[in-house]
Amino acid sequence: MFRIYDIKQKEVINIIDGSRLGYVCDVEINWKEGKITRIIVPGPRKAFGLFGKEMEYLIPWDQIKKIGEDAILIEINEEDCLRESE
């Protein structure tokens, strides 16, 4: 068992290309089922944050392959999970 705080301390790595996406900043929870539905990782930074909205990766829970001591391994197509922040 783990806590959400513990998830936020782990780096997210895509096993398809080995890219490091960053650290979990938030999670979405289905309160009716009591399950995490996806994790949220900040996306690539824009030039000085001035142009356009911030982006973030919305990673479905079923795309997580392994949660280790220091990292969360995922298998995603990054373009499919990248969205504008709300």
Steps between C-alpha positions, in 0.01 A plus 500: 500500500616855433386856557440767239784699656732207424396501132576872472862436605569265207629586154289384204692326220359383167640154423435536126783750450648543849388863525461657842170685517541646846332448836133437574327827593146368550275195472140446393292275721168327434341550842218253435743216430777629728763468225756726339399544134805692376808688605586851382853612415590855389574514128787661313564863586430778257743786443492687831138386546382794291363335187182294528362288779700262712491137396476184710508125449180319604619143543234229545562268794498194273805640313713474814719192469697514824523717810847474651673667792619798295306494174172419330540321167230567242439395142329776302507693177579841651307692235178313586525594869612864467218750569460866591474566873158589631 
